[in-house]
Amino acid sequence: MRIEEGVELARHTTLGTGGPAKAFARPESQPELEELLRWARARSLGVAVVGLGSNLLVADAGVDLLVLKLAGELAAVEIEGDVLRVGGGAANAVALHRARAAGLGAFEFACAIPGTIGGGIWMNAGAYGGDFAGVLERALVATADGSGWLTAAELGLSYRHSALRHGQVVLRAELRLRPRPPDEIKADVRELNARRKAAQPTNRRTFGSVFKNPDHELSAGRMLEACGLKGHRIGGAQISPKHANFIENANDASTANAIALMAEARRRAHEQYGIRLEHEVEFLGGLELPDL
Ligand SMILES: Cc1cc2nc3c(=O)[nH]c(=O)nc-3n(C[C@H](O)[C@H](O)[C@H](O)COP(=O)(O)OP(=O)(O)OC[C@H]3O[C@@H](n4cnc5c(N)ncnc54)[C@H](O)[C@@H]3O)c2cc1C
């Protein structure tokens, strides 16, 4: 069990911001993970997992937590019949590649979601009409008190939300897919990726959608665009000129820059539309947006 100190989390987020973790480890098996959870509990240290950091804003000052990155068998992908057995740390891209090779469809929606299975379940990631709730049978979740299987219903998956809390680690999951010819899967993925590339800043460092879509005729992106925020910049962070619900690391941005941009965007959307935008990105390390 190797525990490192002061690992910079900027290396583990797609935005490329965030300070050091008090403790950092890469468990490769269930016993190793459970030992780490007990180690943290004995020290009253909170625990959080980082997947590919593609939906994560980490405080510049760092986090007083044990941060885990799942590896080895906790990131493996196996196929049994039409069930994909995946480690919580497996990248969606790898899982999709294996599913396609085995002639299993229904996971195509994840082709452009640059995260892991655990991160996808945590926030019920989805796109183009599909989401994890639609394929997840059950997940093995570990805590310092032990591990157990939870069904999709027990995980409370809804729009970009689950009932999971830090300290609960998705070790493994079972996704039920459907037989589909690999060529059809490939063609669908190509089309979805092209749609994505046309609408979003796919060649920039971002953390995906900043805000959830509000209950309004305008999506969050259209609303922020109408507020004149495209290209708005604070420090090294800017609202994408291509899609206003993305924040780009334009030049050595900090998390504080991104938070300041988010606060400004919320303020303007509230002023102009009376809407309180809710952030989709996850915060780590005591980050907060000011009240409206
Ligand atoms: C260019 C781009 C496009 C994107 N498009 C989409 C999209 O179309 N749809 C969409 O829904 N999202 C999208 N996202 C956001 C992001 O990719 C997803 O939310 C993804 O599921 C996050 O996975 P991750 O492994 O990177 O999680 P992280 O960002 O590392 O973590 C997110 C949360 O999950 C928790 N977590 C991660 N792994 C585990 C685990 N094993 N056990 C318990 N908790 C865990 C973390 O602690 C954190 O709270 C996009 C992001 C980018 C950068």
The ligand as an SDF file (V2000), in Angstrom:
LIG
                    3D

 53 58  0  0  0  0  0  0  0  0999 V2000
  -15.0320   17.5830  -23.3340 C   0  0  0  0  0  0  0  0  0  0  0  0
  -15.9730   17.0210  -22.2930 C   0  0  0  0  0  0  0  0  0  0  0  0
  -17.2200   16.5580  -22.6770 C   0  0  0  0  0  0  0  0  0  0  0  0
  -18.1080   16.0500  -21.7380 C   0  0  0  0  0  0  0  0  0  0  0  0
  -19.3350   15.6200  -22.1380 N   0  0  0  0  0  0  0  0  0  0  0  0
  -20.1960   15.1020  -21.2480 C   0  0  0  0  0  0  0  0  0  0  0  0
  -21.4850   14.6130  -21.6660 C   0  0  0  0  0  0  0  0  0  0  0  0
  -21.8450   14.6420  -22.8260 O   0  0  0  0  0  0  0  0  0  0  0  0
  -22.3130   14.1220  -20.7230 N   0  0  0  0  0  0  0  0  0  0  0  0
  -21.9710   14.0640  -19.4020 C   0  0  0  0  0  0  0  0  0  0  0  0
  -22.7680   13.5880  -18.5920 O   0  0  0  0  0  0  0  0  0  0  0  0
  -20.7640   14.5250  -18.9860 N   0  0  0  0  0  0  0  0  0  0  0  0
  -19.8730   15.0290  -19.8620 C   0  0  0  0  0  0  0  0  0  0  0  0
  -18.6600   15.4930  -19.4460 N   0  0  0  0  0  0  0  0  0  0  0  0
  -18.3300   15.4870  -18.0120 C   0  0  0  0  0  0  0  0  0  0  0  0
  -17.5770   14.2480  -17.5370 C   0  0  0  0  0  0  0  0  0  0  0  0
  -16.8230   13.6640  -18.5870 O   0  0  0  0  0  0  0  0  0  0  0  0
  -18.5180   13.1950  -16.9640 C   0  0  0  0  0  0  0  0  0  0  0  0
  -19.2200   13.6970  -15.8700 O   0  0  0  0  0  0  0  0  0  0  0  0
  -17.7630   11.9350  -16.5220 C   0  0  0  0  0  0  0  0  0  0  0  0
  -18.6940   10.9430  -16.2030 O   0  0  0  0  0  0  0  0  0  0  0  0
  -16.8550   12.1830  -15.3200 C   0  0  0  0  0  0  0  0  0  0  0  0
  -16.1070   11.0230  -15.1210 O   0  0  0  0  0  0  0  0  0  0  0  0
  -14.6690   11.0390  -14.4470 P   0  0  0  0  0  0  0  0  0  0  0  0
  -14.2240    9.6370  -14.3060 O   0  0  0  0  0  0  0  0  0  0  0  0
  -13.7510   11.9510  -15.1880 O   0  0  0  0  0  0  0  0  0  0  0  0
  -15.0240   11.6240  -13.0290 O   0  0  0  0  0  0  0  0  0  0  0  0
  -14.2650   12.7600  -12.2220 P   0  0  0  0  0  0  0  0  0  0  0  0
  -14.4460   14.0630  -12.9140 O   0  0  0  0  0  0  0  0  0  0  0  0
  -12.8780   12.3320  -11.9200 O   0  0  0  0  0  0  0  0  0  0  0  0
  -15.1250   12.7690  -10.8880 O   0  0  0  0  0  0  0  0  0  0  0  0
  -16.4750   13.2060  -10.9000 C   0  0  0  0  0  0  0  0  0  0  0  0
  -17.1410   12.7830   -9.5830 C   0  0  0  0  0  0  0  0  0  0  0  0
  -17.2260   11.3680   -9.5570 O   0  0  0  0  0  0  0  0  0  0  0  0
  -16.5940   10.8580   -8.4040 C   0  0  0  0  0  0  0  0  0  0  0  0
  -15.9950    9.5720   -8.7700 N   0  0  0  0  0  0  0  0  0  0  0  0
  -15.1810    9.2970   -9.8180 C   0  0  0  0  0  0  0  0  0  0  0  0
  -14.8840    7.9830   -9.8560 N   0  0  0  0  0  0  0  0  0  0  0  0
  -15.4960    7.4000   -8.7960 C   0  0  0  0  0  0  0  0  0  0  0  0
  -15.5590    6.0880   -8.2680 C   0  0  0  0  0  0  0  0  0  0  0  0
  -14.9370    5.0560   -8.8380 N   0  0  0  0  0  0  0  0  0  0  0  0
  -16.3030    5.8800   -7.1470 N   0  0  0  0  0  0  0  0  0  0  0  0
  -16.9570    6.9010   -6.5390 C   0  0  0  0  0  0  0  0  0  0  0  0
  -16.9140    8.1690   -6.9790 N   0  0  0  0  0  0  0  0  0  0  0  0
  -16.2060    8.4240   -8.1040 C   0  0  0  0  0  0  0  0  0  0  0  0
  -15.5570   11.9160   -8.0320 C   0  0  0  0  0  0  0  0  0  0  0  0
  -15.1780   11.8290   -6.6840 O   0  0  0  0  0  0  0  0  0  0  0  0
  -16.3250   13.1890   -8.3640 C   0  0  0  0  0  0  0  0  0  0  0  0
  -17.1890   13.5380   -7.3210 O   0  0  0  0  0  0  0  0  0  0  0  0
  -17.7480   16.0060  -20.3730 C   0  0  0  0  0  0  0  0  0  0  0  0
  -16.4680   16.4490  -19.9810 C   0  0  0  0  0  0  0  0  0  0  0  0
  -15.5880   16.9640  -20.9210 C   0  0  0  0  0  0  0  0  0  0  0  0
  -14.2340   17.4340  -20.4900 C   0  0  0  0  0  0  0  0  0  0  0  0
  1  2  1  0
  2  3  1  0
  2 52  2  0
  3  4  2  0
  4  5  1  0
  4 50  1  0
  5  6  2  0
  6  7  1  0
  6 13  1  0
  7  8  2  0
  7  9  1  0
  9 10  1  0
 10 11  2  0
 10 12  1  0
 12 13  2  0
 13 14  1  0
 14 15  1  0
 14 50  1  0
 15 16  1  0
 16 17  1  0
 16 18  1  0
 18 19  1  0
 18 20  1  0
 20 21  1  0
 20 22  1  0
 22 23  1  0
 23 24  1  0
 24 25  2  0
 24 26  1  0
 24 27  1  0
 27 28  1  0
 28 29  2  0
 28 30  1  0
 28 31  1  0
 31 32  1  0
 32 33  1  0
 33 34  1  0
 33 48  1  0
 34 35  1  0
 35 36  1  0
 35 46  1  0
 36 37  1  0
 36 45  1  0
 37 38  2  0
 38 39  1  0
 39 40  1  0
 39 45  2  0
 40 41  1  0
 40 42  2  0
 42 43  1  0
 43 44  2  0
 44 45  1  0
 46 47  1  0
 46 48  1  0
 48 49  1  0
 50 51  2  0
 51 52  1  0
 52 53  1  0
M  END
$$$$
